[in-house]
């Protein structure tokens, strides 16, 4: 598991209050930016390891398509299928511009996380430092037990709560969601395989972040699933 910075009693109280208020804790975010993330990056560099940021995203057939202009009193109508279904994905983007992802239709839970973990670790012959949010599936007993048995395969690091701006994979998910909303509406789960194509197109203009100089760089990435 990733190392966690010890906080003072006042800072711990601030974290607890931030969780209750559903907002990021400034102390925790500052500790991540100034201490935790530099330590992860330095450790990965010394080990010759890979660093990836991951998160899950879902697309529904009945989600909001978008906004447009319309004549007063006449709401624009978008023809869609009456079928209700969803397709989910778990993408992971590296600081070197490579993206890995897995599409699935079931609810994201420990079993799905374990499947993604197995596929992801199979792509590397070195340790992977995987940065995630605090989702319960990421911290499940099944995941922790596997990590304890394979300490040289994947090491997890958790972001501060309610801080999606620290995860560059959120940009991938936002791009995927917006592109899915403006593309032709799928009529079934089978026809929604455009999820793969969408992630493929995103990879052509991956944003590498956080970089050493904290600037975004454009890079042609590689997709693996």
Backbone as a chain_set.jsonl record, in Angstrom:
{"seq": "XXXXXXXXXXXXXXXXXXXXXXXXXXXXXXXXXXXXXXXXXXXXXXXXXXXXXXXXXXXXXXXXXXXXXXXXXXXXXXXXXXXXXXXXXXXXXXXXXXXXXXXXXXXXXXXXXXXXXXXXXXXXXXXXXXXXXXXXXXXXXXXXXXXXXXXXXXXXXXXXXXXXXXXXXXXXXXXXXXXXXXXXXXXXXXXXXXXXXXXXXXXXXXXXXXXXXXXXXXXXXXXXX", "coords": {"N": [[0.843, -1.189, 0.0], [0.326, 2.358, -0.436], [2.372, 4.946, 1.016], [1.348, 7.016, 3.734], [1.026, 10.351, 4.706], [1.583, 11.488, 7.968], [-0.681, 13.375, 9.869], [-1.232, 16.306, 11.854], [-3.153, 16.675, 14.926], [-4.989, 18.753, 14.639], [-5.05, 18.962, 11.87], [-6.035, 16.441, 11.227], [-8.603, 16.668, 12.278], [-9.571, 18.604, 10.558], [-9.597, 17.143, 8.194], [-11.56, 15.199, 8.803], [-13.799, 16.883, 9.088], [-13.947, 17.9, 6.518], [-14.649, 15.627, 5.087], [-17.214, 15.205, 6.102], [-18.419, 17.463, 5.095], [-18.285, 17.004, 2.42], [-16.195, 17.998, 0.787], [-12.913, 18.91, -0.486], [-10.018, 18.571, 1.618], [-7.901, 21.099, 2.523], [-5.418, 20.816, 3.793], [-4.796, 18.106, 3.405], [-4.718, 17.988, 0.601], [-2.629, 19.735, 0.102], [-0.543, 18.338, 1.356], [-0.466, 16.123, -0.308], [0.319, 17.248, -2.789], [2.808, 18.422, -2.17], [4.319, 16.539, -0.769], [3.466, 13.712, -0.761], [2.951, 12.988, -3.547], [5.468, 13.796, -4.838], [7.135, 11.973, -3.485], [6.15, 9.479, -4.344], [6.713, 9.635, -7.071], [9.52, 9.848, -7.025], [10.202, 7.399, -5.856], [9.218, 5.582, -7.748], [10.855, 6.244, -9.9], [13.385, 5.508, -8.954], [13.043, 2.773, -8.781], [12.578, 2.076, -11.353], [9.988, 1.847, -12.106], [6.471, 1.955, -13.13], [4.094, 4.597, -13.254], [0.693, 5.087, -12.829], [-2.497, 6.69, -13.199], [-5.795, 6.041, -12.251], [-9.343, 5.559, -12.781], [-12.896, 5.034, -12.671], [-15.516, 5.092, -15.152], [-18.802, 5.696, -16.384], [-21.32, 5.162, -18.9], [-24.586, 5.904, -19.862], [-27.525, 4.842, -21.651], [-29.652, 6.556, -21.544], [-28.694, 9.023, -20.849], [-28.122, 12.611, -20.579], [-28.076, 14.169, -23.673], [-27.056, 16.589, -24.634], [-26.923, 20.183, -25.13], [-28.775, 22.645, -26.982], [-29.881, 25.185, -29.349], [-33.279, 26.218, -29.705], [-36.546, 26.675, -31.143], [-38.778, 28.981, -29.657], [-41.042, 27.596, -27.433], [-41.029, 25.146, -28.686], [-39.578, 22.305, -28.019], [-36.465, 20.897, -28.848], [-36.117, 17.622, -30.212], [-34.492, 14.567, -29.695], [-34.041, 11.586, -31.25], [-34.011, 8.475, -29.706], [-33.158, 5.168, -28.538], [-35.545, 3.124, -26.794], [-34.518, 1.341, -25.062], [-32.857, 0.66, -22.015], [-29.674, 0.796, -20.794], [-26.269, 0.359, -19.774], [-22.781, 1.077, -20.077], [-19.633, 0.532, -18.717], [-16.308, 1.629, -17.863], [-12.855, 1.202, -17.035], [-10.338, 3.148, -17.1], [-6.77, 3.724, -17.205], [-4.209, 6.008, -16.998], [-0.888, 6.732, -17.839], [2.067, 8.538, -16.718], [3.673, 8.711, -18.836], [2.253, 8.769, -21.117], [0.834, 6.534, -21.947], [-2.105, 4.61, -22.217], [-4.277, 2.39, -20.552], [-7.161, 0.346, -20.537], [-10.282, -1.106, -19.472], [-13.351, -2.368, -20.449], [-16.625, -2.892, -19.103], [-19.803, -4.279, -18.066], [-21.111, -4.763, -15.691], [-21.83, -3.693, -12.269], [-19.42, -1.606, -10.724], [-17.255, -3.166, -8.61], [-15.464, -5.027, -6.047], [-14.753, -7.409, -7.372], [-14.609, -6.66, -10.081], [-12.571, -4.775, -9.911], [-10.458, -6.431, -9.187], [-10.224, -7.97, -11.48], [-9.458, -6.028, -13.322], [-7.043, -5.274, -12.168], [-5.531, -7.648, -12.467], [-5.346, -7.807, -15.275], [-4.038, -5.423, -15.828], [-1.553, -5.642, -14.462], [-0.468, -7.685, -15.92], [0.522, -6.482, -18.183], [2.946, -5.426, -17.628], [6.412, -5.818, -16.779], [7.47, -4.939, -14.516], [7.212, -3.108, -11.402], [4.096, -1.525, -10.721], [2.909, 1.57, -9.866], [-0.05, 2.498, -8.766], [-2.371, 5.045, -8.802], [-5.24, 6.027, -7.126], [-8.69, 6.926, -6.293], [-10.583, 6.994, -3.192], [-12.462, 4.862, -3.391], [-14.546, 2.216, -2.234], [-14.202, -0.312, -3.409], [-11.595, -0.228, -4.265], [-10.234, -0.481, -1.921], [-10.902, -2.916, -0.9], [-11.045, -6.109, 0.862], [-10.276, -8.279, -0.717], [-8.66, -7.096, -2.642], [-6.636, -6.004, -1.018], [-5.551, -8.341, 0.114], [-4.476, -9.603, -2.144], [-2.537, -7.733, -2.89], [-0.829, -7.902, -0.715], [0.266, -10.393, -1.138], [1.569, -10.051, -3.529], [3.692, -7.958, -3.552], [5.524, -6.839, -5.299], [4.279, -6.352, -7.674], [1.963, -4.561, -7.976], [1.502, -1.424, -6.461], [-0.581, 0.429, -4.442], [-1.767, 3.789, -4.244], [-3.488, 6.347, -2.604], [-5.589, 9.057, -3.399], [-6.34, 12.286, -1.882], [-9.553, 12.778, -0.33], [-12.424, 13.759, -2.277], [-11.099, 15.163, -4.348], [-10.913, 15.399, -7.307], [-9.496, 16.903, -9.143], [-6.863, 16.302, -8.866], [-6.403, 14.008, -10.19], [-5.422, 13.069, -13.277], [-6.711, 11.274, -14.905], [-9.355, 11.848, -14.762], [-9.756, 13.765, -16.693], [-9.62, 12.266, -19.0], [-11.913, 10.689, -18.654], [-13.892, 12.68, -18.694], [-13.626, 13.615, -21.308], [-14.313, 11.31, -22.701], [-16.981, 10.944, -21.872], [-18.214, 13.276, -22.874], [-17.761, 12.985, -25.633], [-19.171, 10.669, -26.133], [-21.729, 11.547, -25.692], [-22.232, 13.209, -27.835], [-22.059, 11.609, -30.029], [-23.471, 9.127, -32.316], [-26.399, 7.694, -31.014], [-26.281, 4.668, -29.215], [-28.098, 1.574, -29.575], [-28.132, -0.709, -28.127], [-26.279, -2.779, -25.757], [-24.358, -4.169, -27.178], [-23.995, -2.569, -29.447], [-22.812, -0.45, -28.288], [-20.127, -0.695, -28.186], [-18.515, 1.228, -29.062], [-17.211, 2.424, -27.049], [-14.608, 1.437, -26.841], [-13.537, 2.497, -29.214], [-13.798, 5.172, -28.672], [-12.026, 5.605, -26.523], [-9.762, 4.98, -27.895], [-9.521, 7.102, -29.702], [-9.163, 9.194, -27.931], [-6.638, 8.661, -26.958], [-4.901, 9.659, -28.828], [-4.313, 12.25, -28.27], [-3.221, 12.559, -25.65], [-2.925, 14.008, -22.411], [-0.137, 14.665, -20.6], [0.355, 14.585, -17.276], [0.799, 14.879, -13.74], [3.638, 16.724, -14.737], [7.239, 17.112, -14.446], [7.722, 19.841, -14.526], [5.241, 20.723, -13.956], [3.61, 21.388, -16.1], [1.326, 20.921, -18.815], [1.676, 18.512, -21.403], [1.456, 17.662, -24.815], [1.053, 14.484, -26.276], [1.455, 11.621, -28.305], [-0.239, 8.824, -27.516], [-0.412, 5.343, -26.43], [-2.73, 2.768, -26.585], [-3.871, 0.142, -24.576], [-5.64, -2.817, -23.747]], "CA": [[0.0, 0.0, 0.0], [1.087, 3.594, -0.48], [2.663, 5.591, 2.278], [0.436, 8.123, 4.032], [1.651, 11.367, 5.532], [0.945, 11.676, 9.266], [-1.178, 14.734, 10.06], [-1.42, 16.724, 13.234], [-4.527, 16.499, 15.409], [-5.813, 19.787, 14.013], [-5.212, 18.611, 10.458], [-6.925, 15.286, 11.179], [-9.944, 17.189, 12.497], [-9.947, 19.282, 9.318], [-9.917, 16.083, 7.232], [-12.855, 14.631, 9.177], [-14.838, 17.861, 8.783], [-14.052, 17.987, 5.068], [-15.414, 14.457, 4.657], [-18.613, 15.462, 6.444], [-18.906, 18.535, 4.22], [-18.11, 16.581, 1.027], [-15.305, 18.928, 0.105], [-11.515, 18.533, -0.269], [-9.332, 19.165, 2.764], [-6.748, 21.838, 2.013], [-4.189, 20.258, 4.363], [-4.523, 16.837, 2.744], [-4.343, 18.276, -0.775], [-1.29, 20.327, 0.145], [0.394, 17.253, 1.667], [-0.329, 15.298, -1.514], [1.078, 17.968, -3.813], [4.157, 18.779, -1.757], [5.065, 15.446, -0.15], [3.111, 12.351, -1.182], [3.2, 12.773, -4.969], [6.913, 13.773, -5.13], [7.719, 10.732, -2.953], [5.753, 8.389, -5.25], [7.45, 9.813, -8.321], [10.922, 9.537, -6.771], [10.311, 5.959, -5.617], [9.025, 4.904, -9.028], [12.036, 6.497, -10.72], [14.499, 4.708, -8.426], [12.742, 1.365, -9.03], [12.319, 1.846, -12.767], [8.589, 1.407, -12.117], [5.498, 2.716, -13.919], [3.081, 5.292, -12.455], [-0.563, 5.287, -13.555], [-3.667, 7.212, -12.501], [-6.959, 5.304, -12.745], [-10.666, 5.893, -12.267], [-13.93, 4.382, -13.464], [-16.472, 5.983, -15.794], [-19.961, 4.975, -16.911], [-22.153, 5.823, -19.896], [-25.931, 5.353, -19.905], [-28.243, 5.093, -22.9], [-30.631, 7.621, -21.344], [-28.068, 10.209, -20.282], [-28.38, 13.861, -21.288], [-27.314, 14.208, -24.92], [-26.374, 17.864, -24.754], [-27.779, 21.358, -25.19], [-28.787, 23.306, -28.283], [-30.881, 26.229, -29.484], [-34.56, 25.741, -30.205], [-37.592, 27.688, -31.311], [-39.562, 29.189, -28.444], [-42.248, 26.782, -27.333], [-40.857, 23.852, -29.364], [-38.368, 21.67, -27.498], [-35.808, 19.987, -29.802], [-36.265, 16.204, -29.868], [-33.444, 13.667, -30.175], [-34.559, 10.229, -31.304], [-33.148, 7.509, -29.029], [-33.757, 3.869, -28.268], [-36.231, 3.018, -25.515], [-33.78, 0.404, -24.21], [-32.026, 1.275, -20.992], [-28.507, -0.022, -20.493], [-25.08, 1.163, -19.485], [-21.465, 0.482, -20.292], [-18.658, 1.15, -17.839], [-14.91, 1.409, -18.232], [-11.83, 1.533, -16.038], [-9.103, 3.538, -17.779], [-5.612, 4.126, -16.409], [-3.298, 6.785, -17.839], [0.438, 6.837, -17.238], [2.74, 9.825, -16.871], [4.453, 8.632, -20.067], [1.36, 8.879, -22.259], [0.22, 5.269, -22.333], [-3.386, 4.391, -21.551], [-4.825, 1.043, -20.491], [-8.547, 0.426, -20.08], [-11.095, -2.316, -19.526], [-14.787, -2.094, -20.479], [-17.434, -3.904, -18.423], [-21.208, -3.887, -17.979], [-21.622, -4.916, -14.341], [-21.518, -2.636, -11.314], [-18.022, -1.631, -10.297], [-17.093, -3.712, -7.274], [-14.144, -5.63, -5.81], [-14.474, -8.413, -8.402], [-14.188, -5.952, -11.294], [-11.277, -4.186, -9.608], [-9.468, -7.508, -9.222], [-10.023, -8.341, -12.884], [-8.675, -4.951, -13.919], [-5.702, -5.385, -11.577], [-4.836, -8.772, -13.098], [-5.032, -7.453, -16.664], [-3.069, -4.331, -15.841], [-0.237, -6.143, -14.047], [0.035, -8.552, -16.973], [1.132, -5.681, -19.238], [4.225, -4.886, -17.181], [7.384, -6.714, -16.158], [8.022, -4.164, -13.409], [6.205, -2.661, -10.452], [3.184, -0.463, -11.132], [2.369, 2.412, -8.792], [-1.383, 2.868, -9.247], [-2.966, 6.108, -7.99], [-6.697, 5.904, -7.185], [-9.441, 7.606, -5.246], [-10.856, 6.127, -2.05], [-13.612, 3.981, -3.612], [-14.493, 1.035, -1.38], [-13.683, -1.454, -4.169], [-10.135, -0.109, -4.329], [-9.698, -0.817, -0.604], [-11.559, -4.149, -0.45], [-10.184, -7.148, 1.444], [-9.719, -9.089, -1.81], [-7.563, -6.334, -3.241], [-5.551, -5.907, -0.047], [-4.919, -9.657, 0.255], [-3.648, -9.847, -3.331], [-1.39, -6.838, -2.823], [0.096, -8.436, 0.287], [0.922, -11.568, -1.72], [2.335, -9.638, -4.715], [4.146, -6.579, -3.295], [6.367, -6.336, -6.378], [3.48, -6.223, -8.891], [1.224, -3.293, -7.952], [1.425, -0.704, -5.192], [-1.665, 1.41, -4.523], [-1.654, 5.067, -3.537], [-4.832, 6.924, -2.616], [-5.701, 10.509, -3.443], [-7.194, 12.872, -0.847], [-10.974, 12.714, -0.654], [-13.098, 14.853, -2.985], [-10.083, 15.952, -5.06], [-10.744, 14.85, -8.662], [-8.569, 17.703, -9.932], [-5.532, 15.725, -8.719], [-6.345, 12.793, -10.996], [-5.526, 13.401, -14.704], [-7.616, 10.342, -15.576], [-10.664, 12.484, -14.808], [-9.836, 14.453, -17.978], [-9.942, 11.215, -19.968], [-13.314, 10.329, -18.46], [-14.725, 13.797, -19.149], [-13.569, 13.604, -22.762], [-15.079, 10.15, -23.166], [-18.4, 11.198, -21.626], [-18.702, 14.298, -23.791], [-17.753, 12.46, -26.991], [-20.254, 9.698, -26.232], [-22.998, 12.273, -25.721], [-22.435, 13.854, -29.129], [-21.994, 10.619, -31.1], [-24.731, 8.461, -32.588], [-26.881, 6.992, -29.832], [-26.344, 3.219, -29.372], [-29.414, 0.992, -29.31], [-27.963, -1.874, -27.265], [-24.94, -2.89, -25.192], [-23.459, -4.606, -28.25], [-23.682, -1.439, -30.326], [-22.097, 0.572, -27.519], [-18.712, -1.012, -28.177], [-17.778, 2.44, -29.42], [-16.389, 2.792, -25.902], [-13.227, 1.148, -27.215], [-13.119, 3.453, -30.223], [-13.696, 6.488, -28.046], [-10.769, 5.658, -25.792], [-8.697, 4.973, -28.88], [-9.355, 8.457, -30.236], [-8.639, 10.038, -26.859], [-5.216, 8.39, -26.758], [-4.081, 10.372, -29.796], [-3.941, 13.564, -27.736], [-3.189, 12.432, -24.203], [-2.27, 15.073, -21.66], [0.766, 14.084, -19.625], [0.288, 15.458, -16.107], [1.637, 16.044, -13.506], [5.01, 16.627, -15.217], [8.201, 17.682, -13.508], [7.573, 21.293, -14.5], [3.835, 20.993, -13.676], [2.941, 21.871, -17.29], [0.738, 19.86, -19.623], [2.36, 18.273, -22.665], [0.722, 16.841, -25.751], [1.857, 13.322, -26.639], [0.692, 10.55, -28.933], [-0.171, 7.719, -26.587], [-0.681, 3.983, -26.87], [-3.843, 2.192, -25.821], [-3.873, -1.301, -24.381], [-6.775, -3.21, -22.908]], "C": [[0.88, 1.242, 0.0], [1.328, 4.169, 0.901], [1.722, 6.778, 2.487], [1.13, 9.09, 4.997], [0.867, 11.523, 6.832], [0.553, 13.144, 9.429], [-1.295, 15.037, 11.538], [-2.878, 16.535, 13.64], [-5.462, 17.515, 14.773], [-6.074, 19.475, 12.547], [-6.132, 17.402, 10.297], [-8.382, 15.719, 11.383], [-10.455, 17.887, 11.242], [-10.329, 18.265, 8.246], [-11.285, 15.499, 7.522], [-13.992, 15.58, 8.831], [-15.035, 17.98, 7.278], [-14.85, 16.818, 4.516], [-16.895, 14.661, 4.931], [-19.222, 16.505, 5.512], [-18.811, 18.187, 2.736], [-17.291, 17.595, 0.237], [-13.863, 18.515, 0.378], [-10.932, 19.247, 0.941], [-8.05, 19.827, 2.251], [-5.435, 21.257, 2.533], [-3.805, 18.963, 3.662], [-4.076, 17.04, 1.301], [-2.927, 18.854, -0.831], [-0.238, 19.26, 0.433], [0.614, 16.355, 0.459], [0.572, 15.978, -2.547], [2.544, 18.127, -3.43], [4.977, 17.6, -1.246], [4.751, 14.079, -0.751], [3.439, 12.099, -2.644], [4.688, 12.822, -5.326], [7.585, 12.493, -4.636], [7.387, 9.541, -3.847], [6.575, 8.452, -6.529], [8.918, 9.445, -8.147], [11.127, 8.036, -6.573], [10.187, 5.188, -6.923], [10.258, 5.076, -9.924], [13.205, 5.638, -10.269], [14.307, 3.222, -8.708], [12.631, 1.045, -10.519], [10.892, 1.379, -12.974], [7.734, 2.337, -12.972], [4.485, 3.355, -12.975], [1.844, 5.506, -13.322], [-1.625, 5.849, -12.629], [-4.889, 6.521, -13.088], [-8.24, 5.8, -12.091], [-11.684, 5.184, -13.145], [-14.915, 5.413, -14.009], [-17.602, 5.14, -16.361], [-20.759, 5.824, -17.887], [-23.501, 5.127, -19.928], [-26.616, 5.72, -21.222], [-29.22, 6.258, -22.769], [-30.011, 8.878, -20.724], [-28.383, 11.438, -21.131], [-27.485, 13.937, -22.52], [-26.505, 15.485, -25.053], [-27.376, 19.003, -24.792], [-27.693, 21.996, -26.572], [-29.829, 24.412, -28.262], [-32.164, 25.616, -30.028], [-35.566, 26.872, -30.312], [-38.409, 27.777, -30.041], [-40.845, 28.37, -28.49], [-42.151, 25.428, -28.011], [-39.515, 23.248, -28.94], [-37.753, 20.742, -28.539], [-35.891, 18.544, -29.307], [-35.134, 15.396, -30.499], [-33.99, 12.246, -30.109], [-33.563, 9.267, -30.665], [-33.906, 6.205, -28.835], [-34.464, 3.899, -26.921], [-35.541, 2.061, -24.567], [-32.916, 1.177, -23.212], [-30.892, 0.32, -20.628], [-27.336, 0.918, -20.23], [-23.827, 0.357, -19.792], [-20.472, 1.256, -19.438], [-17.246, 0.858, -18.331], [-14.014, 1.821, -17.078], [-10.556, 1.878, -16.796], [-8.003, 3.895, -16.778], [-4.629, 4.812, -17.345], [-1.965, 6.953, -17.118], [1.016, 8.227, -17.461], [3.603, 9.851, -18.125], [3.566, 8.642, -21.31], [0.743, 7.585, -22.729], [-1.072, 5.082, -21.547], [-3.807, 2.932, -21.65], [-6.276, 1.173, -20.043], [-9.225, -0.933, -20.241], [-12.56, -1.911, -19.489], [-15.534, -3.239, -19.786], [-18.855, -3.383, -18.282], [-21.772, -4.002, -16.566], [-21.259, -3.728, -13.454], [-20.072, -2.751, -10.868], [-17.939, -2.062, -8.845], [-15.723, -4.373, -7.178], [-13.779, -6.636, -6.898], [-13.978, -7.765, -9.686], [-12.805, -5.338, -11.085], [-10.173, -5.239, -9.676], [-9.18, -7.942, -10.663], [-9.173, -7.289, -13.595], [-7.234, -5.015, -13.431], [-4.893, -6.496, -12.249], [-4.425, -8.432, -14.53], [-3.939, -6.39, -16.722], [-1.676, -4.839, -15.501], [0.375, -7.038, -15.112], [0.715, -7.798, -18.101], [2.541, -5.207, -18.879], [5.105, -5.974, -16.581], [8.092, -6.004, -15.011], [6.871, -3.695, -12.531], [5.377, -1.519, -11.027], [2.711, 0.274, -9.887], [1.048, 2.973, -9.316], [-2.028, 3.859, -8.287], [-4.471, 6.104, -8.217], [-7.359, 6.804, -6.16], [-9.792, 6.579, -4.156], [-12.074, 5.238, -2.184], [-13.448, 2.699, -2.797], [-13.94, -0.189, -2.097], [-12.16, -1.42, -4.243], [-9.488, -0.564, -3.025], [-10.249, -2.141, -0.072], [-10.548, -5.161, 0.078], [-9.53, -7.99, 0.355], [-8.536, -8.391, -2.455], [-6.381, -6.265, -2.296], [-4.814, -7.233, 0.106], [-4.003, -9.952, -0.928], [-2.389, -8.993, -3.306], [-0.35, -7.342, -1.829], [0.886, -9.623, -0.259], [1.805, -11.212, -2.91], [2.837, -8.196, -4.541], [4.986, -5.985, -4.418], [5.603, -6.117, -7.676], [2.79, -4.862, -8.967], [1.257, -2.712, -6.546], [0.39, 0.401, -5.346], [-1.345, 2.655, -3.706], [-2.999, 5.762, -3.679], [-4.779, 8.456, -2.546], [-6.499, 11.017, -2.246], [-8.653, 12.836, -1.287], [-11.478, 13.963, -1.356], [-12.094, 15.777, -3.698], [-9.866, 15.407, -6.467], [-9.756, 15.637, -9.51], [-7.135, 17.175, -9.839], [-5.336, 14.489, -9.589], [-6.494, 13.135, -12.481], [-6.438, 12.45, -15.464], [-9.034, 10.893, -15.635], [-10.846, 13.241, -16.131], [-10.176, 13.467, -19.092], [-11.416, 10.855, -19.881], [-14.246, 11.424, -18.957], [-14.767, 13.846, -20.667], [-14.419, 12.471, -23.319], [-16.577, 10.386, -23.015], [-18.967, 12.205, -22.613], [-18.748, 13.786, -25.224], [-18.861, 11.44, -27.188], [-21.599, 10.39, -26.35], [-23.289, 12.87, -27.09], [-22.376, 12.884, -30.3], [-23.357, 9.988, -31.303], [-25.15, 7.608, -31.391], [-26.921, 5.485, -30.077], [-27.733, 2.703, -29.003], [-29.343, -0.234, -28.427], [-26.546, -1.869, -26.711], [-23.948, -3.273, -26.27], [-23.05, -3.446, -29.141], [-22.935, -0.342, -29.6], [-20.618, 0.25, -27.395], [-17.872, 0.149, -28.664], [-16.975, 2.969, -28.248], [-14.929, 2.572, -26.228], [-12.708, 2.164, -28.213], [-12.925, 4.831, -29.622], [-12.385, 6.627, -27.289], [-9.589, 5.652, -26.749], [-8.442, 6.358, -29.439], [-8.793, 9.397, -29.186], [-7.132, 9.892, -26.757], [-4.337, 9.168, -27.721], [-3.62, 11.722, -29.275], [-3.962, 13.513, -26.21], [-2.462, 13.605, -23.569], [-1.422, 14.434, -20.575], [0.851, 15.04, -18.431], [0.154, 14.585, -14.865], [3.057, 15.795, -14.016], [5.941, 17.294, -14.221], [8.047, 19.192, -13.39], [6.132, 21.716, -14.298], [3.116, 21.618, -14.86], [2.386, 20.693, -18.068], [1.487, 19.759, -20.94], [1.477, 17.397, -23.537], [1.616, 15.693, -26.204], [0.948, 12.293, -27.297], [0.846, 9.299, -28.091], [-0.466, 6.376, -27.229], [-1.764, 3.405, -25.973], [-3.679, 0.688, -25.752], [-5.036, -1.668, -23.49], [-6.754, -4.715, -22.675]], "O": [[2.046, 1.182, 0.391], [0.573, 3.907, 1.837], [1.348, 7.459, 1.532], [1.742, 8.672, 5.98], [-0.355, 11.671, 6.814], [1.35, 14.043, 9.161], [-1.438, 14.137, 12.366], [-3.734, 16.266, 12.797], [-6.592, 17.186, 14.409], [-7.175, 19.691, 12.042], [-6.915, 17.337, 9.35], [-9.285, 15.192, 10.733], [-11.633, 17.777, 10.901], [-11.266, 18.487, 7.479], [-12.09, 15.317, 6.608], [-15.033, 15.148, 8.338], [-16.162, 18.142, 6.81], [-15.638, 16.986, 3.586], [-17.737, 14.331, 4.096], [-20.405, 16.433, 5.181], [-19.211, 18.984, 1.887], [-17.675, 17.992, -0.863], [-13.601, 17.838, 1.372], [-11.303, 20.38, 1.249], [-7.218, 19.176, 1.618], [-4.447, 21.21, 1.801], [-2.633, 18.74, 3.358], [-3.17, 16.355, 0.825], [-2.133, 18.501, -1.703], [0.835, 19.268, -0.169], [1.725, 15.882, 0.218], [1.475, 15.354, -3.105], [3.426, 17.981, -4.276], [6.206, 17.647, -1.282], [5.653, 13.369, -1.197], [4.118, 11.125, -2.97], [5.145, 11.951, -6.067], [8.498, 11.981, -5.285], [8.241, 8.686, -4.085], [7.071, 7.432, -7.009], [9.503, 8.801, -9.018], [12.103, 7.467, -7.061], [10.951, 4.258, -7.179], [10.65, 4.144, -10.626], [13.938, 5.098, -11.098], [15.283, 2.488, -8.858], [12.593, -0.125, -10.902], [10.607, 0.614, -13.895], [8.203, 3.361, -13.468], [4.061, 2.728, -12.003], [1.94, 6.045, -14.424], [-1.66, 5.539, -11.438], [-5.009, 6.423, -14.309], [-8.226, 6.377, -11.004], [-11.357, 4.773, -14.259], [-15.124, 6.467, -13.41], [-17.386, 4.0, -16.772], [-20.865, 7.04, -17.73], [-23.565, 3.901, -20.011], [-26.331, 6.755, -21.825], [-29.58, 6.881, -23.768], [-30.72, 9.7, -20.144], [-28.853, 11.317, -22.262], [-26.268, 13.785, -22.415], [-25.375, 15.452, -25.541], [-28.558, 18.799, -24.514], [-26.669, 21.9, -27.249], [-30.569, 24.565, -27.29], [-32.128, 24.608, -30.733], [-35.439, 27.9, -29.646], [-38.702, 26.758, -29.415], [-41.62, 28.438, -29.443], [-43.086, 24.632, -27.928], [-38.459, 23.635, -29.441], [-38.451, 19.876, -29.068], [-35.75, 18.286, -28.112], [-34.856, 15.527, -31.691], [-34.356, 11.763, -29.037], [-32.392, 9.248, -31.044], [-35.13, 6.152, -28.954], [-34.04, 4.61, -26.01], [-35.917, 1.965, -23.399], [-32.33, 2.209, -23.538], [-31.125, -0.814, -20.21], [-27.429, 2.126, -20.447], [-23.828, -0.874, -19.767], [-20.47, 2.487, -19.435], [-17.031, -0.059, -19.124], [-14.368, 2.669, -16.259], [-9.768, 0.985, -17.106], [-8.279, 4.314, -15.654], [-4.259, 4.251, -18.376], [-1.925, 7.278, -15.931], [0.521, 8.995, -18.286], [4.198, 10.878, -18.452], [4.066, 8.535, -22.43], [0.174, 7.541, -23.819], [-1.123, 5.363, -20.35], [-3.702, 2.317, -22.712], [-6.583, 2.046, -19.231], [-8.801, -1.78, -21.028], [-12.973, -1.182, -18.587], [-15.131, -4.399, -19.87], [-19.086, -2.177, -18.368], [-22.804, -3.401, -16.267], [-20.474, -2.865, -13.847], [-19.559, -3.85, -10.659], [-18.484, -1.405, -7.958], [-14.919, -4.292, -8.107], [-12.62, -6.711, -7.305], [-13.039, -8.257, -10.311], [-11.964, -5.378, -11.983], [-9.079, -4.964, -10.168], [-8.04, -8.241, -11.017], [-8.28, -7.622, -14.374], [-6.305, -4.827, -14.217], [-3.717, -6.312, -12.563], [-3.306, -8.725, -14.951], [-3.035, -6.453, -17.555], [-0.713, -4.499, -16.187], [1.598, -7.145, -15.204], [1.419, -8.408, -18.905], [3.247, -4.653, -19.721], [4.619, -6.92, -15.96], [9.174, -6.411, -14.587], [5.701, -3.865, -12.876], [5.897, -0.655, -11.733], [2.175, -0.337, -8.963], [1.038, 3.823, -10.206], [-2.212, 3.562, -7.107], [-4.933, 6.17, -9.356], [-6.705, 7.369, -5.283], [-9.342, 5.434, -4.207], [-12.676, 4.884, -1.17], [-12.346, 2.164, -2.684], [-13.281, -1.022, -1.475], [-11.513, -2.467, -4.28], [-8.331, -0.984, -3.016], [-10.071, -2.446, 1.107], [-9.356, -5.082, -0.218], [-8.367, -8.374, 0.479], [-7.531, -9.023, -2.777], [-5.24, -6.447, -2.719], [-3.588, -7.251, 0.216], [-2.902, -10.476, -0.759], [-1.305, -9.462, -3.653], [0.853, -7.227, -2.062], [2.04, -9.832, 0.115], [2.697, -11.982, -3.267], [2.445, -7.312, -5.302], [5.149, -4.767, -4.49], [6.2, -5.736, -8.683], [3.008, -4.102, -9.91], [1.063, -3.427, -5.563], [0.471, 1.213, -6.268], [-0.742, 2.586, -2.635], [-3.585, 5.765, -4.761], [-4.04, 9.048, -1.759], [-7.261, 10.254, -1.652], [-8.947, 12.861, -2.482], [-11.03, 15.075, -1.077], [-12.22, 17.001, -3.656], [-8.755, 14.993, -6.799], [-9.229, 15.11, -10.49], [-6.284, 17.557, -10.642], [-4.22, 13.982, -9.708], [-7.599, 13.464, -12.912], [-6.896, 12.781, -16.558], [-9.833, 10.458, -16.464], [-11.965, 13.347, -16.634], [-10.927, 13.791, -20.012], [-12.093, 10.73, -20.901], [-15.273, 11.136, -19.571], [-15.822, 14.091, -21.252], [-15.154, 12.652, -24.29], [-17.355, 10.07, -23.916], [-20.068, 12.02, -23.131], [-19.676, 14.115, -25.962], [-19.433, 11.344, -28.273], [-22.504, 9.895, -27.021], [-24.45, 13.022, -27.47], [-22.614, 13.278, -31.442], [-24.295, 10.273, -30.558], [-24.332, 6.882, -30.827], [-27.534, 5.048, -31.051], [-28.448, 3.323, -28.217], [-30.379, -0.757, -28.014], [-25.709, -1.068, -27.128], [-22.824, -2.772, -26.289], [-21.892, -3.348, -29.547], [-22.468, 0.607, -30.23], [-19.921, 0.858, -26.582], [-16.644, 0.063, -28.678], [-16.147, 3.864, -28.418], [-14.091, 3.423, -25.927], [-11.58, 2.643, -28.09], [-12.016, 5.569, -30.002], [-11.706, 7.648, -27.399], [-8.545, 6.239, -26.465], [-7.292, 6.754, -29.632], [-8.026, 10.304, -29.513], [-6.422, 10.865, -26.502], [-3.144, 9.328, -27.467], [-2.645, 12.282, -29.778], [-4.631, 14.316, -25.56], [-1.499, 14.129, -24.13], [-1.95, 13.728, -19.716], [1.353, 16.157, -18.554], [-0.573, 13.593, -14.93], [3.622, 14.736, -13.743], [5.5, 17.951, -13.278], [8.213, 19.763, -12.312], [5.8, 22.893, -14.439], [2.115, 22.309, -14.671], [2.919, 19.586, -17.988], [1.884, 20.766, -21.524], [0.82, 16.484, -23.037], [2.797, 15.897, -26.484], [-0.2, 12.119, -26.887], [1.95, 8.768, -27.965], [-0.736, 6.291, -28.427], [-1.713, 3.54, -24.751], [-3.383, 0.039, -26.755], [-5.385, -0.919, -22.578], [-7.628, -5.247, -21.991]]}, "num_chains": 1, "name": "protein.A"}
